[in-house]
Amino acid sequence: MDTNKSSIKNNLIKLVLFFLVALLSIFLIMTAVSMFSLPAPDVAGVGGNNNSMDDNGDTENSEDRDGEYFGQPDDDKKEEEEETAGYEEENLNNQDGDIEDFNHWKEQARERKDEVFNPSFGENYAQEEENKSLLPDAGNINDDFFNGTPNIDISGNRNGDGIPFGGDGLGNSIIADEEKSGHIPVLEVLGEPNFPFLKVMVMENYYKNRWLINTEEEPELKLMIGVEMEENFSKNSVKIKPVEPASGNLPVLSGNIELKYRHALLKYENTGIYVAENPVETFYEMVYTVPPTEEKLRNAKVSKSHYEISYSKEMEALLDTIIENCNSDYEAIKFVEEYLLNNYILDNSVINNYGDNDGIHSFLFEGEKIGNSLDFLSAYAFILRAIGIPCRLAIGYRIDDTKPYQIVYGDQRYIYPEIKFEEYGWIPMDVFPSYPFYTPPESTVTEITHADPVAKRGTSFNVRGRVRDSHGRLLDGMQVLIYLKAEKDAPCLSYTKANVENGYFEVECDVKEQTGPGKYHVIAELLENDLYRTSSSDPELKVVTDTHLEIYSESTIIGTTFKIEGKITDVFSGEGLENFPINIKFDGIDIFEEVYSEEGGKFSKNIKIQIPDNLSPIKKMFFAKKYSLSYNANFYGTEFYYPSNVSVNLIVWKLMPLRILLAIILLLLSVAAIVFLIIKTKSMQLFKKPELALADGENTHLPLSDFSYVADRKRGRMKLFVEFPLIKENFPDVWGVGDTLLVRFVDERGNFCEKQLTFHKKGKYTINVSEKNTLLSSRQLKIVIYREEIIYSGQKFLKDILGKDIKISATMTLREICLSLKSKIPESKYKILEKIFVILEKSVYSLDVIDRNDYEMFLNAIENYKNQL
């Protein structure tokens, strides 16, 4: 019995657990169903798969391109997958917080919708259901505005032309048209683009079924002179070259780019459009940043919208539905795309004629809900603007972003939307995609019948050929692009272009600077038209170049070690050639060396020179012999580099070691002998007790501490002299009170010592030099006050020159005395006399300091006066 009770108890527990698991499963299923029941967008990728009808009305399943235009390189896929996994895990762990964020986004979306809505549009225009969207600075837009302004017309009741490359036809309207555009070659594109689009124009404003450019934006001049560009294929870079030179709007990449060109361009900053005022004949380059991934855009916020908009009540209801069913900016973007695809039919063969009614309103809320790409794109951009998401339409070309090189044709013109994100700027969206890549029905055969086998850099080569159709008929009026490729499948821009006339073409191609020596394929590729598709031919061409050898080693060496230095370069480009063998050969000497060039084409090597005994020197000296040698540096050439050589002369001084050693010994002995004689003939003895005494016999001595002794003299009877270096030659031994005098004591051999003395009392002094009470030398010196000395000397001078016949009164001034002498002496002497009297007047009448210069000038003037004839 106990066993049965235990069994029943276990069964009840299992039953309860089963019901709990079942209830939990039902709850999870219902939660999942409620989540998938929202009409949320497919987040598989921008421009995901959809069924659409092409221009001929056939249903076409587009290729799977999920995330293609926002994908990272292969090396970054793992990182992107890890980011996605982390994002999904974070969402599972933070569902409660997300609900709060979703509600916050809805509030923001409603606020943005209200901010961009401008009810004044409805007051200015009578038609109630007319949609409008303009920039605040759009200016005055009226019906006449359409005639000269580029625009997209969605009304269905106007005719227009397509987009030219340049600016000659930018005033035409772009319309939906059943007729196919001409398959005319427009551009060469080299590089893997960031997006599958090239942008030519941007439509900012919507008014009366027209998307219009913003004519109020002013361009900025971009000076790009001297910009460095690389014509070869490179990562994150796209080069574009027009097939025919043209000016106007340049096709450029969408997204964040840096455009490089060798001439000035006009740039419209807001739209990212560049305009060339002069024809573009060469290529221009765009370096782009890697675009954001799908995952990054999913979490990104859009920028604040500056578009003002008005719409009908039906449109407002649709906007409320979108906001209610979305939880982020990106979900709203995807929701609008999916909403249009799920509720409307895309058929490019349909052209709706809306007449004077608003096309967007009629397409969305009236009629059969079927339209072409212009209808879908217009509705898409307008709806996003209405909920505050900045969106605009760009006109350009659709390209293949998987090809490293392609030719873009005129029938690849394309319209696509751009949305502005806070972090990434304007990002193109590949919605409602079509792929206008046309293949002409007829095949062709392009054949190069002649191509020069060799061309040297700096010259040209000739290419001739013919073009036929599949039936062998010669074609006319077509064009052929000529390429020069190191590898047949390598992507590159064309070299030149040739016209096909009566089936034949011929062109002379200059070898470009970037084409280095080597083997190349000369490829002639036919440009397609509506009927004939491309074909090519590829013979080989060998490009060669001249080389230049330069030696900059020393032309004279001493010894037997010689360092040879030089450089080998390409004559055409001046570039150094690396890893090339240079052979060095000396004439008449068995020396042969080989050296390889290194970075920059430079080479160097130390060479040991052994001069044979039978080689005669050109000059002999006691310690060396001089030899004249010559050597040749040779580069013998390769398949692509022509040989070059240079001959150089070298002077070699061969030293005689034994003779040099002998000369050094003799020199050392001579120096030793001279030193010995000097030491022997000179002895060191200090001057002692130099006396300075007044001439009147008072024997006044200066303190010994005032003197410094550094001189020496020979023992024995050698004369000593006292000199005054500061007193000029031919001047008396006179010095001024308070001035420092330099006194020099010199012996017969020129040995001397000096002493600086200052005298503070005027009078006559005798400078005596004595040793052991024996007078060795003496010299007298007169210490004066310069003013008094000049006056005294002047009085004496006047007495000498004044004759008895000149009357001088006691009241006459010096100037009056000078003037009285003017008629008595020659003019030349009078000019000197004037200088004497000027100094005398200064000494007598002036309080200015009278110094040594005045004294010397006065004495010189008196001496000149006496010497004047």
C-alpha positions, 0 to 999 in steps of 0.5 A: 500500500505504501508503495502505491501511495509513493507511486501516485505521489511521484506521478502527481509531481510529474504531472504538475511539472508537465503543466508548468512547462507547458504553460511557460512554453505557451507564454513564450510562444505568445510573446514571440508571436506578439513581437513578430506581429508588428509590421517591423522592417526587415533588418537583413540589410539596406535594400534587402530582397524584394520583388519588383517589375523591370522596365518591361513589366517582368517580375525580377528577383533581385540578388541577395545583397544584404548588408553589402553596401555597409559591409566591412572588409573580410578581415573585419567580418569576425569583429562585426559578428562579435559586435552583433552577438554582443548587441543581441545579448545586451538586448535580451538582458535589458528588455525592460530598459528598452521599453522605456527607451522605445517610449522616449523615442516615440515622444521624440519622433512626435516632437520632431514631426511637429517641429518640421510641420509648417502650417503656413504652407497651407495658407500660401497655397490654395490646394489643400492636398498638395505636399511641400517640403523646402529648406528655410532658405529655398528662396522664391520658388514659382512655375518659371523656376522650373525652366532653368533649374535641374529638377525631378518631375514626377507629375507624368505629364512633362517630357525631359532629357537625361543627365549629361556628365557636365553642366550643359544640360542640367536645367532639364527635367528628369522624368520616368520614361519607358524609352531606354537611355542611350548606352553611351560611355561616360566614365572610367572608374578605378577602385572599389567604391564605398557605395554603389552610387556616383552622385552628380546632383542633389535635390533638396526641395519638393514643390508642385511635383518637382524635386529641385536643387537648392539654388541658394547655396554658395560654393566655396573655391577649393585650390588643389594645385600641387595635390599629390595623387596616385593613378594606380589602384589603391584601397579606400580610393576611387579614381574617375576619368571622363571618356570625353573631357567635360566641365560642370558637376563631377560625379563623386562618391556619396559618404565622407570623401576627400577629393583630390584634383590638380586644378581648382574646383567649386565645392558645395559643402552641404550637398557634397557636389564639386563643379569644374569650371574648366574641362576635366581631361585627366582623372581625379581621386576620391579617398573615402572613409570606411562606411558604417556597418548595418549594425552601427546604423541600427543604433545610430541617431539621425541628425536634426532635420532643417526641412519645413514640410506641409501635408494632408490629414491622410498623410498625418494619420500615416505618420502616426501609424509609423511612429506607433509601430517603430522604436528607433530611427532606423526601424522607422527608416526600414518601416517606411521602405517595407510599408511601401513595398508591402502595400504598393506595386513597383512597376517601372513600366507604369507612368502615372499622369497626376496632372495638376494633383500632387503626385505623392498624395495621389500615389499614396492615397488615391488610385491603384497604388501602383507606381514607378521608382520615382513614385516610390522614392518621392514617397519614401523621402517625403514620409521620412522628412515628415517624421523629422528624418532628414532625407533627400534625393541624389541623381547620378549613376549606379555602379557595380561596387564589386568591380575594381575597374568599370566603364560607366555608361549613360544608361546607368543614370540613377536616383537614390535617397540619402539620409543624414546621421549625427555621427556619419553624415549623409549616407545613401540608402539602396531602397527599391533597387534596380540594376541598369547594367545593359549588355548589347546584343551583338558581339564584336572582335577587336584586334591589334594588328600592330604594336611597337614591341619596344618603347623607351620612357620619354618616347611613344609607341604606335598601336594599330588595329581593326574592329569587326562584328561577329559576321566579320563586317568592319565597324565604324563610328566607335571608340577604343580605349588603349590600356597598358597593364603589367598583368592582363587582369590588373585594374587601371585607367586607360592610357589613351583613346582611339576613334574607329573609322571604317573598321580601323584605328591607329593611335600614338601613345606617350609612355607616361611617367608612372609606367616603369621599365618592364613587360606590359600588355597593350590592350585595346578595348572597344567601348560599347554602344546600344548594339555592339558589346565590348571586346579586346586584344592584348599583344605585349610591349616592352618598356625600356629606359636609359640609365645614368651613372654618377661617381662622386668619390674623391679625386685625390687620395693618400694611401692605398684605400679608396672608397668609391661612391656613386649613384645609378638612376633612371634618366627619364624619372631621375629615380634611383635604381636598387640592386643593380650591379656596378663593375669597377675596372682600373686601367693598367692595374689588375683591379676589378670590383663589383658593387650593388646599388642600394636604396635610392640607387646609391652604392659605395665600397672600399677598394684596396689599390696595389700599385705595381712596381713597373708603373712610373709616378708622375711626381717624386718627393722625398716622402711620397710618390704621385700616381695618376690612375683612371677607372671605369664604372660600368652598368652592363644593362638588363632586359629593360634598362640600357647600359651606362658607364663613366670614366674617372681620373684618380690621383694617388699619393703613395707614402714612403714610410721609412723616409717619413719616419726619418724626417720625423726623427730629424724634426724632433731632433731639431726641435729638441736642439732649439728648446735646449738653446732657448733654455740655456740662453734665458734665465728667469729673474724678476725685476725688483724695486722699480722706482718712480721718483720726482725729477726734483730729487725728492725720491718719492717712491710708489708702494711696491704693492702697486707693481706686478712682475712677470718679465725676465731678462738674460743674466749679465749686461743686457739693456732694458727700456721703458716704453709708453704704448698709449703715447703715440709716436712723435708725441711728447712724453706727456700724460693727463692727471687721473688717466691710466697709463700703461708702462712697459719694460722691455729687454733687447730680446723683446721680453717685457712686462707691463704695469698700469699706473694712474697719477693724481698730481701734475709734475715731472716724473722719472721712472727708474728701473734698478736692480741691487741699487744699480740703475738699469733704465729710466725715462721721464714723464710729464703729468699735466692737466690737458686744458692748462697744457693746451692753453700754455702751448697755444700761448707759445704758438701765438707768440711764434706766429704773431709778427711785430706788425700785427696789433693785438689788444688786451680786449680781443677775443681768440676769434677776433685774433683768428680773424685778424690773421686771415689776411696775413696768411695763405688760405690753406694755412688759415684753415688749419689755424681755424682748427687750432683756435677752435680747440683753444676756444674750447679750452679757454671758454668752454666748461666741457671736458678736455681730454687726450683726444683734444690734446692730440688734435691740437698738437697735430694741428700745430704740426701741420701748420708748421709743415704747411708751405 
